[in-house]
């Protein structure tokens, strides 16, 4: 019994020490998020200029600009704020990173547009396809960037998890219902739906996965490692014998 107690004390002490080592980096980890939000805003700008259709939530944001006196960035912020309020009603509380996600992506998008730092609209389909692919890649990198510090989900993911807990439905089902609802509502408000919407749905997963690979070598840098504690591991393939049996 004494041996078990001493082992438990050592384990608790180790966890406390690990938490104390991470605690001084909380400010730096939150600051580390900010360039990721800028990258995501730039990715959205490329997809808007592609003129081929948008991601489901961005279809809604564009639709809101058609019926309300708001910019695209302000529509994104208002949607994020409404989602945070709904999540709080479902007893899922936002982190500071969630609030920063809600506020800064829309803000950076409007700043990029106001300062003329976005590309001109695509004039043909292949230029639009290139913009769409580049925008999706930037969204994947930016998403991995803000998830790597492991400080909490964005507003939409937080709402998804709140609904999963409340309804008991699978994550994939709830995500599809949320994004489908945003897409349909945005379409009827005048948001742009097209081939780019399909491309984004197909490519955003691989883009985020590639985005995480960008941070693998950065974790080898001593002063950066504490800022990006989240690590994504690929499942290992099971070894096979010559006849296909394990």
TIDO-187195 format. One record per residue (C-alpha): x, y, z; residue in three letters. Coordinates in steps of 0.001 Angstrom, whole numbers, plus 500000, padded with zeros to 6 digits. Example, Ala and Ser with C-alpha at 12.3 -4.5 7.8 and 13.67 -1.06 7.14 Angstrom:
2
<r><X>512300</X><Y>495500</Y><Z>507800</Z><type>ala</type></r>
<r><X>513670</X><Y>498940</Y><Z>507140</Z><type>ser</type></r>
This chain:
246
<r><X>500000</X><Y>500000</Y><Z>500000</Z><type>unk</type></r>
<r><X>502816</X><Y>502391</Y><Z>500887</Z><type>unk</type></r>
<r><X>504456</X><Y>501618</Y><Z>497552</Z><type>unk</type></r>
<r><X>501186</X><Y>502374</Y><Z>495722</Z><type>unk</type></r>
<r><X>500761</X><Y>505634</Y><Z>497643</Z><type>unk</type></r>
<r><X>504304</X><Y>506753</Y><Z>496916</Z><type>unk</type></r>
<r><X>503830</X><Y>505942</Y><Z>493214</Z><type>unk</type></r>
<r><X>500620</X><Y>508009</Y><Z>493120</Z><type>unk</type></r>
<r><X>502384</X><Y>510926</Y><Z>494834</Z><type>unk</type></r>
<r><X>505265</X><Y>510796</Y><Z>492363</Z><type>unk</type></r>
<r><X>502830</X><Y>510679</Y><Z>489413</Z><type>unk</type></r>
<r><X>500856</X><Y>513658</Y><Z>490732</Z><type>unk</type></r>
<r><X>504060</X><Y>515580</Y><Z>491380</Z><type>unk</type></r>
<r><X>505252</X><Y>514911</Y><Z>487826</Z><type>unk</type></r>
<r><X>501952</X><Y>516145</Y><Z>486343</Z><type>unk</type></r>
<r><X>502041</X><Y>519306</Y><Z>488470</Z><type>unk</type></r>
<r><X>505607</X><Y>520001</Y><Z>487388</Z><type>unk</type></r>
<r><X>504641</X><Y>519517</Y><Z>483741</Z><type>unk</type></r>
<r><X>501724</X><Y>521926</Y><Z>484167</Z><type>unk</type></r>
<r><X>503961</X><Y>524491</Y><Z>485817</Z><type>unk</type></r>
<r><X>506429</X><Y>524237</Y><Z>482951</Z><type>unk</type></r>
<r><X>503650</X><Y>524940</Y><Z>480434</Z><type>unk</type></r>
<r><X>502026</X><Y>527722</Y><Z>482489</Z><type>unk</type></r>
<r><X>504665</X><Y>530395</Y><Z>481785</Z><type>unk</type></r>
<r><X>504131</X><Y>529833</Y><Z>478051</Z><type>unk</type></r>
<r><X>500372</X><Y>530505</Y><Z>478043</Z><type>unk</type></r>
<r><X>500784</X><Y>534111</Y><Z>476871</Z><type>unk</type></r>
<r><X>503262</X><Y>533088</Y><Z>474183</Z><type>unk</type></r>
<r><X>500990</X><Y>530249</Y><Z>473025</Z><type>unk</type></r>
<r><X>498076</X><Y>532658</Y><Z>472625</Z><type>unk</type></r>
<r><X>500282</X><Y>535082</Y><Z>470701</Z><type>unk</type></r>
<r><X>501381</X><Y>532166</Y><Z>468528</Z><type>unk</type></r>
<r><X>497736</X><Y>531779</Y><Z>467416</Z><type>unk</type></r>
<r><X>497566</X><Y>535204</Y><Z>465793</Z><type>unk</type></r>
<r><X>499623</X><Y>534537</Y><Z>462626</Z><type>unk</type></r>
<r><X>497521</X><Y>531413</Y><Z>462084</Z><type>unk</type></r>
<r><X>494341</X><Y>533500</Y><Z>462021</Z><type>unk</type></r>
<r><X>495978</X><Y>535852</Y><Z>459521</Z><type>unk</type></r>
<r><X>496861</X><Y>532888</Y><Z>457282</Z><type>unk</type></r>
<r><X>493250</X><Y>531659</Y><Z>457480</Z><type>unk</type></r>
<r><X>491929</X><Y>535124</Y><Z>456556</Z><type>unk</type></r>
<r><X>494241</X><Y>535200</Y><Z>453540</Z><type>unk</type></r>
<r><X>493025</X><Y>531740</Y><Z>452531</Z><type>unk</type></r>
<r><X>489402</X><Y>532927</Y><Z>452671</Z><type>unk</type></r>
<r><X>490332</X><Y>535959</Y><Z>450554</Z><type>unk</type></r>
<r><X>491784</X><Y>533731</Y><Z>447829</Z><type>unk</type></r>
<r><X>488658</X><Y>531553</Y><Z>447845</Z><type>unk</type></r>
<r><X>486368</X><Y>534598</Y><Z>447601</Z><type>unk</type></r>
<r><X>488395</X><Y>535951</Y><Z>444657</Z><type>unk</type></r>
<r><X>488248</X><Y>532539</Y><Z>442946</Z><type>unk</type></r>
<r><X>484550</X><Y>533100</Y><Z>442102</Z><type>unk</type></r>
<r><X>483932</X><Y>529354</Y><Z>442127</Z><type>unk</type></r>
<r><X>481997</X><Y>528990</Y><Z>445368</Z><type>unk</type></r>
<r><X>482929</X><Y>529083</Y><Z>449032</Z><type>unk</type></r>
<r><X>483183</X><Y>526882</Y><Z>452097</Z><type>unk</type></r>
<r><X>479758</X><Y>526329</Y><Z>453738</Z><type>unk</type></r>
<r><X>480213</X><Y>528824</Y><Z>456581</Z><type>unk</type></r>
<r><X>481658</X><Y>531412</Y><Z>454204</Z><type>unk</type></r>
<r><X>478611</X><Y>530970</Y><Z>451954</Z><type>unk</type></r>
<r><X>476578</X><Y>532068</Y><Z>454980</Z><type>unk</type></r>
<r><X>478894</X><Y>534994</Y><Z>455689</Z><type>unk</type></r>
<r><X>478623</X><Y>536203</Y><Z>452097</Z><type>unk</type></r>
<r><X>474858</X><Y>535764</Y><Z>452203</Z><type>unk</type></r>
<r><X>474647</X><Y>537956</Y><Z>455286</Z><type>unk</type></r>
<r><X>476517</X><Y>540745</Y><Z>453477</Z><type>unk</type></r>
<r><X>473740</X><Y>540700</Y><Z>450850</Z><type>unk</type></r>
<r><X>470961</X><Y>541407</Y><Z>453348</Z><type>unk</type></r>
<r><X>472724</X><Y>543333</Y><Z>456140</Z><type>unk</type></r>
<r><X>474934</X><Y>546464</Y><Z>456108</Z><type>unk</type></r>
<r><X>478024</X><Y>544525</Y><Z>457203</Z><type>unk</type></r>
<r><X>481344</X><Y>543531</Y><Z>455671</Z><type>unk</type></r>
<r><X>482316</X><Y>539904</Y><Z>455096</Z><type>unk</type></r>
<r><X>484599</X><Y>540023</Y><Z>458136</Z><type>unk</type></r>
<r><X>481881</X><Y>541521</Y><Z>460326</Z><type>unk</type></r>
<r><X>479455</X><Y>538832</Y><Z>459166</Z><type>unk</type></r>
<r><X>482021</X><Y>536204</Y><Z>460182</Z><type>unk</type></r>
<r><X>482437</X><Y>537840</Y><Z>463594</Z><type>unk</type></r>
<r><X>478681</X><Y>538122</Y><Z>464165</Z><type>unk</type></r>
<r><X>478155</X><Y>534471</Y><Z>463210</Z><type>unk</type></r>
<r><X>480968</X><Y>533378</Y><Z>465512</Z><type>unk</type></r>
<r><X>479562</X><Y>535424</Y><Z>468396</Z><type>unk</type></r>
<r><X>476084</X><Y>533952</Y><Z>467918</Z><type>unk</type></r>
<r><X>477577</X><Y>530440</Y><Z>467877</Z><type>unk</type></r>
<r><X>479498</X><Y>531127</Y><Z>471099</Z><type>unk</type></r>
<r><X>476284</X><Y>532311</Y><Z>472800</Z><type>unk</type></r>
<r><X>474440</X><Y>529172</Y><Z>471676</Z><type>unk</type></r>
<r><X>477313</X><Y>526994</Y><Z>472912</Z><type>unk</type></r>
<r><X>477220</X><Y>528731</Y><Z>476289</Z><type>unk</type></r>
<r><X>473479</X><Y>528044</Y><Z>476497</Z><type>unk</type></r>
<r><X>474409</X><Y>524382</Y><Z>475999</Z><type>unk</type></r>
<r><X>476960</X><Y>524718</Y><Z>478829</Z><type>unk</type></r>
<r><X>480087</X><Y>524632</Y><Z>476661</Z><type>unk</type></r>
<r><X>482192</X><Y>527608</Y><Z>477657</Z><type>unk</type></r>
<r><X>484547</X><Y>529346</Y><Z>475241</Z><type>unk</type></r>
<r><X>488252</X><Y>529669</Y><Z>475863</Z><type>unk</type></r>
<r><X>490219</X><Y>532804</Y><Z>475110</Z><type>unk</type></r>
<r><X>491441</X><Y>531102</Y><Z>471944</Z><type>unk</type></r>
<r><X>487809</X><Y>530581</Y><Z>470868</Z><type>unk</type></r>
<r><X>487091</X><Y>534289</Y><Z>471283</Z><type>unk</type></r>
<r><X>490280</X><Y>535251</Y><Z>469441</Z><type>unk</type></r>
<r><X>489280</X><Y>532934</Y><Z>466600</Z><type>unk</type></r>
<r><X>485866</X><Y>534593</Y><Z>466394</Z><type>unk</type></r>
<r><X>487241</X><Y>538140</Y><Z>466437</Z><type>unk</type></r>
<r><X>490513</X><Y>538057</Y><Z>464523</Z><type>unk</type></r>
<r><X>489814</X><Y>536027</Y><Z>461370</Z><type>unk</type></r>
<r><X>487048</X><Y>538414</Y><Z>460304</Z><type>unk</type></r>
<r><X>489086</X><Y>541430</Y><Z>461380</Z><type>unk</type></r>
<r><X>492138</X><Y>540315</Y><Z>459412</Z><type>unk</type></r>
<r><X>489986</X><Y>539614</Y><Z>456339</Z><type>unk</type></r>
<r><X>488597</X><Y>543145</Y><Z>456348</Z><type>unk</type></r>
<r><X>492064</X><Y>544639</Y><Z>456915</Z><type>unk</type></r>
<r><X>493513</X><Y>542655</Y><Z>453993</Z><type>unk</type></r>
<r><X>490705</X><Y>543918</Y><Z>451747</Z><type>unk</type></r>
<r><X>490957</X><Y>547520</Y><Z>452975</Z><type>unk</type></r>
<r><X>494725</X><Y>547612</Y><Z>452412</Z><type>unk</type></r>
<r><X>494497</X><Y>546026</Y><Z>448968</Z><type>unk</type></r>
<r><X>496437</X><Y>542930</Y><Z>450029</Z><type>unk</type></r>
<r><X>494075</X><Y>540453</Y><Z>448374</Z><type>unk</type></r>
<r><X>494391</X><Y>539200</Y><Z>444786</Z><type>unk</type></r>
<r><X>492150</X><Y>540607</Y><Z>442034</Z><type>unk</type></r>
<r><X>489100</X><Y>538484</Y><Z>441152</Z><type>unk</type></r>
<r><X>489819</X><Y>535519</Y><Z>438906</Z><type>unk</type></r>
<r><X>488978</X><Y>536160</Y><Z>435256</Z><type>unk</type></r>
<r><X>488795</X><Y>532542</Y><Z>434063</Z><type>unk</type></r>
<r><X>488105</X><Y>529112</Y><Z>435492</Z><type>unk</type></r>
<r><X>491704</X><Y>527884</Y><Z>435704</Z><type>unk</type></r>
<r><X>492819</X><Y>531011</Y><Z>437543</Z><type>unk</type></r>
<r><X>489830</X><Y>530525</Y><Z>439832</Z><type>unk</type></r>
<r><X>490781</X><Y>526889</Y><Z>440407</Z><type>unk</type></r>
<r><X>494338</X><Y>527928</Y><Z>441287</Z><type>unk</type></r>
<r><X>493018</X><Y>530534</Y><Z>443749</Z><type>unk</type></r>
<r><X>490678</X><Y>527942</Y><Z>445270</Z><type>unk</type></r>
<r><X>493438</X><Y>525376</Y><Z>445737</Z><type>unk</type></r>
<r><X>495798</X><Y>527962</Y><Z>447220</Z><type>unk</type></r>
<r><X>493059</X><Y>529277</Y><Z>449518</Z><type>unk</type></r>
<r><X>492242</X><Y>525758</Y><Z>450737</Z><type>unk</type></r>
<r><X>495936</X><Y>525063</Y><Z>451365</Z><type>unk</type></r>
<r><X>496231</X><Y>528286</Y><Z>453382</Z><type>unk</type></r>
<r><X>493099</X><Y>527378</Y><Z>455351</Z><type>unk</type></r>
<r><X>494611</X><Y>523980</Y><Z>456133</Z><type>unk</type></r>
<r><X>497870</X><Y>525550</Y><Z>457298</Z><type>unk</type></r>
<r><X>496054</X><Y>528176</Y><Z>459358</Z><type>unk</type></r>
<r><X>493775</X><Y>525578</Y><Z>460962</Z><type>unk</type></r>
<r><X>496761</X><Y>523431</Y><Z>461967</Z><type>unk</type></r>
<r><X>498463</X><Y>526605</Y><Z>463236</Z><type>unk</type></r>
<r><X>495663</X><Y>527533</Y><Z>465638</Z><type>unk</type></r>
<r><X>495112</X><Y>523935</Y><Z>466781</Z><type>unk</type></r>
<r><X>498793</X><Y>523198</Y><Z>467459</Z><type>unk</type></r>
<r><X>499037</X><Y>525286</Y><Z>470685</Z><type>unk</type></r>
<r><X>496148</X><Y>523143</Y><Z>472059</Z><type>unk</type></r>
<r><X>494241</X><Y>526070</Y><Z>473578</Z><type>unk</type></r>
<r><X>490693</X><Y>525200</Y><Z>472574</Z><type>unk</type></r>
<r><X>488450</X><Y>524824</Y><Z>469536</Z><type>unk</type></r>
<r><X>487030</X><Y>527526</Y><Z>467300</Z><type>unk</type></r>
<r><X>483396</X><Y>528610</Y><Z>467790</Z><type>unk</type></r>
<r><X>481958</X><Y>526243</Y><Z>465181</Z><type>unk</type></r>
<r><X>483830</X><Y>523195</Y><Z>466482</Z><type>unk</type></r>
<r><X>482810</X><Y>524093</Y><Z>470036</Z><type>unk</type></r>
<r><X>479146</X><Y>524178</Y><Z>468986</Z><type>unk</type></r>
<r><X>479581</X><Y>520865</Y><Z>467190</Z><type>unk</type></r>
<r><X>480926</X><Y>519204</Y><Z>470335</Z><type>unk</type></r>
<r><X>478154</X><Y>520774</Y><Z>472449</Z><type>unk</type></r>
<r><X>475511</X><Y>519296</Y><Z>470158</Z><type>unk</type></r>
<r><X>477268</X><Y>515919</Y><Z>470122</Z><type>unk</type></r>
<r><X>477133</X><Y>515826</Y><Z>473920</Z><type>unk</type></r>
<r><X>473502</X><Y>516988</Y><Z>474024</Z><type>unk</type></r>
<r><X>472086</X><Y>514781</Y><Z>471241</Z><type>unk</type></r>
<r><X>474343</X><Y>511730</Y><Z>471373</Z><type>unk</type></r>
<r><X>474732</X><Y>511815</Y><Z>467592</Z><type>unk</type></r>
<r><X>478041</X><Y>511046</Y><Z>465887</Z><type>unk</type></r>
<r><X>480467</X><Y>513878</Y><Z>465252</Z><type>unk</type></r>
<r><X>480282</X><Y>513363</Y><Z>461483</Z><type>unk</type></r>
<r><X>476473</X><Y>513613</Y><Z>461532</Z><type>unk</type></r>
<r><X>476402</X><Y>516781</Y><Z>463634</Z><type>unk</type></r>
<r><X>479125</X><Y>518419</Y><Z>461540</Z><type>unk</type></r>
<r><X>477277</X><Y>517587</Y><Z>458325</Z><type>unk</type></r>
<r><X>474018</X><Y>518999</Y><Z>459723</Z><type>unk</type></r>
<r><X>475681</X><Y>522226</Y><Z>460877</Z><type>unk</type></r>
<r><X>477583</X><Y>522855</Y><Z>457668</Z><type>unk</type></r>
<r><X>474627</X><Y>521798</Y><Z>455537</Z><type>unk</type></r>
<r><X>472372</X><Y>524242</Y><Z>457392</Z><type>unk</type></r>
<r><X>474902</X><Y>527066</Y><Z>456985</Z><type>unk</type></r>
<r><X>475258</X><Y>526241</Y><Z>453284</Z><type>unk</type></r>
<r><X>471512</X><Y>526182</Y><Z>452566</Z><type>unk</type></r>
<r><X>470772</X><Y>529343</Y><Z>454541</Z><type>unk</type></r>
<r><X>473708</X><Y>531169</Y><Z>452960</Z><type>unk</type></r>
<r><X>472634</X><Y>530081</Y><Z>449478</Z><type>unk</type></r>
<r><X>469118</X><Y>531449</Y><Z>449919</Z><type>unk</type></r>
<r><X>470570</X><Y>534716</Y><Z>451251</Z><type>unk</type></r>
<r><X>472665</X><Y>535075</Y><Z>448106</Z><type>unk</type></r>
<r><X>475931</X><Y>533387</Y><Z>449075</Z><type>unk</type></r>
<r><X>478088</X><Y>531816</Y><Z>446368</Z><type>unk</type></r>
<r><X>477876</X><Y>528035</Y><Z>445942</Z><type>unk</type></r>
<r><X>479683</X><Y>526163</Y><Z>443198</Z><type>unk</type></r>
<r><X>482528</X><Y>523863</Y><Z>442261</Z><type>unk</type></r>
<r><X>484768</X><Y>525545</Y><Z>444830</Z><type>unk</type></r>
<r><X>482367</X><Y>524442</Y><Z>447575</Z><type>unk</type></r>
<r><X>482848</X><Y>520815</Y><Z>446538</Z><type>unk</type></r>
<r><X>486619</X><Y>521209</Y><Z>446181</Z><type>unk</type></r>
<r><X>486862</X><Y>522678</Y><Z>449668</Z><type>unk</type></r>
<r><X>484832</X><Y>519830</Y><Z>451188</Z><type>unk</type></r>
<r><X>487070</X><Y>517245</Y><Z>449518</Z><type>unk</type></r>
<r><X>490443</X><Y>518891</Y><Z>450140</Z><type>unk</type></r>
<r><X>490270</X><Y>520637</Y><Z>453517</Z><type>unk</type></r>
<r><X>490964</X><Y>517430</Y><Z>455469</Z><type>unk</type></r>
<r><X>494186</X><Y>516602</Y><Z>453604</Z><type>unk</type></r>
<r><X>495148</X><Y>520287</Y><Z>453718</Z><type>unk</type></r>
<r><X>494933</X><Y>520365</Y><Z>457517</Z><type>unk</type></r>
<r><X>496919</X><Y>517127</Y><Z>457743</Z><type>unk</type></r>
<r><X>499659</X><Y>518629</Y><Z>455568</Z><type>unk</type></r>
<r><X>499489</X><Y>521761</Y><Z>457692</Z><type>unk</type></r>
<r><X>500364</X><Y>519746</Y><Z>460793</Z><type>unk</type></r>
<r><X>503399</X><Y>518325</Y><Z>458988</Z><type>unk</type></r>
<r><X>504680</X><Y>521904</Y><Z>458637</Z><type>unk</type></r>
<r><X>505064</X><Y>522093</Y><Z>462418</Z><type>unk</type></r>
<r><X>506924</X><Y>518796</Y><Z>462870</Z><type>unk</type></r>
<r><X>510413</X><Y>520282</Y><Z>462287</Z><type>unk</type></r>
<r><X>509482</X><Y>523370</Y><Z>464323</Z><type>unk</type></r>
<r><X>509018</X><Y>521192</Y><Z>467426</Z><type>unk</type></r>
<r><X>512724</X><Y>520373</Y><Z>467230</Z><type>unk</type></r>
<r><X>513520</X><Y>524025</Y><Z>467911</Z><type>unk</type></r>
<r><X>513914</X><Y>524267</Y><Z>471666</Z><type>unk</type></r>
<r><X>512220</X><Y>527645</Y><Z>472195</Z><type>unk</type></r>
<r><X>509295</X><Y>526787</Y><Z>469890</Z><type>unk</type></r>
<r><X>508509</X><Y>523317</Y><Z>471255</Z><type>unk</type></r>
<r><X>506551</X><Y>524538</Y><Z>474346</Z><type>unk</type></r>
<r><X>504347</X><Y>526728</Y><Z>472127</Z><type>unk</type></r>
<r><X>503029</X><Y>523857</Y><Z>469999</Z><type>unk</type></r>
<r><X>502444</X><Y>520913</Y><Z>472359</Z><type>unk</type></r>
<r><X>499708</X><Y>519268</Y><Z>470288</Z><type>unk</type></r>
<r><X>501051</X><Y>516420</Y><Z>468162</Z><type>unk</type></r>
<r><X>499053</X><Y>514539</Y><Z>465557</Z><type>unk</type></r>
<r><X>500154</X><Y>510959</Y><Z>465049</Z><type>unk</type></r>
<r><X>499279</X><Y>508966</Y><Z>461975</Z><type>unk</type></r>
<r><X>498001</X><Y>505436</Y><Z>462651</Z><type>unk</type></r>
<r><X>500633</X><Y>502818</Y><Z>461952</Z><type>unk</type></r>
<r><X>499903</X><Y>500294</Y><Z>459263</Z><type>unk</type></r>
<r><X>499722</X><Y>496718</Y><Z>460405</Z><type>unk</type></r>
<r><X>502570</X><Y>494578</Y><Z>459072</Z><type>unk</type></r>
<r><X>501540</X><Y>491923</Y><Z>456574</Z><type>unk</type></r>
<r><X>503092</X><Y>488632</Y><Z>455556</Z><type>unk</type></r>
<r><X>503529</X><Y>487591</Y><Z>451971</Z><type>unk</type></r>
<r><X>500134</X><Y>485899</Y><Z>451852</Z><type>unk</type></r>
<r><X>498365</X><Y>489004</Y><Z>453216</Z><type>unk</type></r>
<r><X>497959</X><Y>487547</Y><Z>456723</Z><type>unk</type></r>
<r><X>499338</X><Y>489328</Y><Z>459791</Z><type>unk</type></r>
